[in-house]
Amino acid sequence: MQNKKTLQHGNISVTIEDDHLDVVSEPPSEAKDTAGFGKIWVLADIYVIEKGKADHKNVANQRDDFPKGITFEVPLPSQVLNDDWVKQHGKNRLSIVYYNKNARRWIKFPNQQVDLDNNKATVTLRSWIKDPPVGWGGDQPH
């Protein structure tokens, strides 16, 4: 059965295909660095957890493997659209990203569908690292 919810932070819509999973968010922290990007706008820290587990910060409750898939639909908020960086470089340089703590850098989600006409991006995953910050990244100009 499909479970769809909008997270409290970042207005991110999440669709979960696995019945035993749930998702919660926390307010984002500031981007510590922008490795690989000209600018980062962090929207939320996202936790995929076992359904019914209240403590999402307990690593044992977190999941990083989604056999049936999990889909994030991430809106492009006005604070990003109105940022001077976007006005200068254009929104076509934007993509949704997550922070990989092990690599110490921001990484574009693979296979994302960016719909700039509707100011959103969508990505479906079967696995990822646990609880990373998620946001929009602006590619560095070449």
C-alpha positions as CSV (number, residue, x, y, z in Angstrom):
1,M,0.0,0.0,0.0
2,Q,1.3,3.5,-0.9
3,N,1.8,6.0,1.9
4,K,2.1,9.7,0.9
5,K,2.8,12.5,3.3
6,T,4.1,16.1,3.2
7,L,7.0,16.7,5.6
8,Q,6.9,19.4,8.2
9,H,10.1,21.0,6.9
10,G,10.8,22.0,3.3
11,N,7.2,21.1,2.1
12,I,8.7,17.9,0.6
13,S,6.1,15.4,-0.5
14,V,7.2,11.8,0.2
15,T,5.6,8.6,-1.3
16,I,6.6,5.4,0.4
17,E,5.7,2.1,-1.3
18,D,6.9,-0.2,1.6
19,D,4.2,-0.6,4.3
20,H,6.7,-1.0,7.2
21,L,8.4,2.4,6.6
22,D,7.6,6.0,7.7
23,V,9.3,9.3,7.2
24,V,9.9,12.4,9.4
25,S,11.8,15.6,9.1
26,E,13.7,18.0,11.2
27,P,14.6,21.7,10.6
28,P,17.8,21.9,8.5
29,S,21.1,23.0,9.8
30,E,23.1,25.5,7.8
31,A,25.3,24.1,5.0
32,K,28.7,23.7,6.5
33,D,30.3,23.8,3.0
34,T,29.2,23.9,-0.6
35,A,31.8,21.4,-2.0
36,G,31.0,21.0,-5.7
37,F,28.3,23.7,-5.8
38,G,28.2,27.5,-6.0
39,K,25.4,27.7,-3.4
40,I,23.4,25.3,-1.2
41,W,19.9,25.9,0.2
42,V,19.2,23.2,2.9
43,L,15.5,22.4,3.3
44,A,15.2,19.5,5.8
45,D,16.9,16.6,7.5
46,I,15.0,13.6,6.5
47,Y,14.7,10.3,8.4
48,V,13.2,7.1,6.9
49,I,12.3,4.9,9.9
50,E,10.5,1.7,10.7
51,K,6.8,2.5,11.1
52,G,5.7,2.7,14.7
53,K,9.2,3.7,16.0
54,A,9.0,7.0,17.8
55,D,12.7,7.7,18.1
56,H,13.9,8.7,14.6
57,K,17.3,9.6,15.8
58,N,18.0,6.1,17.0
59,V,20.1,4.7,14.1
60,A,18.6,1.2,14.7
61,N,15.2,2.6,13.8
62,Q,16.5,4.3,10.5
63,R,16.3,2.6,7.2
64,D,18.5,3.1,4.1
65,D,17.1,0.4,1.9
66,F,13.7,0.6,0.3
67,P,12.9,-2.5,-1.7
68,K,9.7,-1.0,-3.3
69,G,11.0,2.5,-3.5
70,I,10.6,5.9,-1.9
71,T,9.9,9.1,-3.9
72,F,10.7,12.6,-2.9
73,E,9.0,15.5,-4.6
74,V,10.9,18.7,-3.6
75,P,9.4,22.1,-4.4
76,L,11.6,25.0,-5.3
77,P,10.9,27.5,-2.6
78,S,10.7,31.3,-3.2
79,Q,13.8,31.9,-1.1
80,V,15.7,29.9,-3.7
81,L,14.0,31.5,-6.7
82,N,14.5,35.0,-5.3
83,D,18.2,34.4,-4.3
84,D,20.8,36.6,-6.1
85,W,22.7,33.5,-7.0
86,V,19.7,32.1,-9.0
87,K,19.0,35.5,-10.6
88,Q,22.6,35.7,-11.7
89,H,23.1,32.1,-12.9
90,G,19.6,30.9,-13.7
91,K,17.4,28.2,-12.2
92,N,18.5,25.7,-14.9
93,R,21.7,25.1,-12.8
94,L,19.6,23.8,-9.8
95,S,19.2,20.2,-8.7
96,I,18.2,18.5,-5.5
97,V,21.1,17.3,-3.4
98,Y,21.9,15.6,-0.1
99,Y,24.9,15.8,2.1
100,N,27.1,12.7,2.3
101,K,28.8,12.9,5.7
102,N,31.3,10.2,4.8
103,A,32.5,12.0,1.6
104,R,32.1,15.4,3.3
105,R,30.3,16.8,0.2
106,W,27.0,17.5,-1.3
107,I,25.8,15.1,-4.0
108,K,23.1,15.3,-6.6
109,F,20.4,12.7,-6.3
110,P,20.8,10.2,-9.2
111,N,18.1,10.0,-11.8
112,Q,16.2,13.1,-10.6
113,Q,13.5,14.7,-12.8
114,V,13.8,18.5,-12.5
115,D,10.7,20.3,-13.7
116,L,11.6,24.0,-13.6
117,D,8.4,25.0,-15.3
118,N,6.6,23.8,-12.2
119,N,9.4,24.6,-9.8
120,K,10.0,21.1,-8.4
121,A,12.1,18.0,-8.7
122,T,11.3,14.4,-8.2
123,V,13.5,11.4,-7.4
124,T,12.7,7.8,-6.6
125,L,15.2,5.8,-4.6
126,R,15.7,2.2,-3.5
127,S,18.6,3.1,-1.1
128,W,20.6,6.0,0.2
129,I,22.7,6.9,3.3
130,K,20.7,7.4,6.5
131,D,19.3,10.8,7.6
132,P,21.2,13.3,5.4
133,P,20.2,17.0,5.0
134,V,18.4,17.5,1.7
135,G,18.1,20.7,-0.3
136,W,18.7,22.5,-3.6
137,G,22.2,23.0,-5.0
138,G,23.3,25.4,-7.6
139,D,26.1,24.1,-9.9
140,Q,29.2,26.1,-10.0
141,P,29.5,28.1,-13.2
142,H,31.9,26.5,-15.7
